Amino acid sequence: MDASAFATTFGAHFPAWVLTGLADAPETLPTDEDRVRLTNRLAERNHQEDTGGPFAALVVETGTGRLV
C-alpha cells in the first residue's frame, strides 16, 4: 500500500464564539445528561453561527466529569 498520500498531521481550532459559549458552563459535568445538554447547546450554536454545521463534541474526565 502506498501511504504517501496520507495526512501526517492533524489540527483543529475553535471558532471565536466557543469561549463565550462555554463561559457559563460549570467546571464539571457530573452526569451524561449534563454532558449531552451542553454538547447539544454548542451544536445548535455552531449551526446558528454557520461555523461547521450542527456538530459539537466534549471531552471530560471519566471520574470527575471535569471539562477538558
FENLINQUI-V628112 format. One record per helix or strand of 3 or more residues. SS is the DSSP state (hx for helix, st for strand). FROM is the first residue (numbers start at 1). TO is the last residue. If there is no record, write none. Layout:
SS | FROM | TO
SS | FROM | TO
//
This chain:
hx | 17 | 22
hx | 32 | 49
//
